[in-house]
Amino acid sequence: MVLRSIIVVVAGCQLLLASGQTTFKRRYDMFGQQLGQSATAIELTSDAAYVVFVNSAWQDSLYYSPVATTLVLEAQGDTIAMHRVEQLFHASSTGWANGSFPLQGGVGFGVGGSNLAQDDTQRPVLYFFDATGQPTSFIEYGVAGEEWIGRQGKQTPDGGFVICGETSSTASLSAFC
């Protein structure tokens, strides 16, 4: 009897999970490349659209790399726009889960991440986007030759920013903020 109850509860939970995913249920192919992509965060805009922060594949000249990208979706999941962060000869990443944040004053969004230069320097980066998901700027931190990977950023109450991640520039893997 107990086993039957557990099976019913598990089956019921599976049905609830499946029925909760009714809006999007879509696969998005950024820029028609049919290459690996991963979404890391999502933000709701003031006009009920969504800005999804994505790591997508891209090739600029001879250098192939992941690139920080936004996918802008309307409320029903249809694509409005796609934008790439242009950082020539760098791999760029939007960090890890929930790495995005709305900017104070509703002027746009930020996301913590990192980039990788051709000299193998990896730096934490704060990427900034306007309210429509268009990239506007970025700030990178760190020293040439070191490895610092940004995973998440947030805006602080005083208007500053914090970025967290990990580094192997010490004797072992260490967290930083």
Helices and strands as residue ranges (DSSP letters): H 2-19, G 30-32, E 37-44, E 50-60, E 63-73, E 79-84, E 90-93, E 100-102, G 104-106, E 108-117, E 122-130, E 135-140, E 148-155, E 161-167, E 174-176
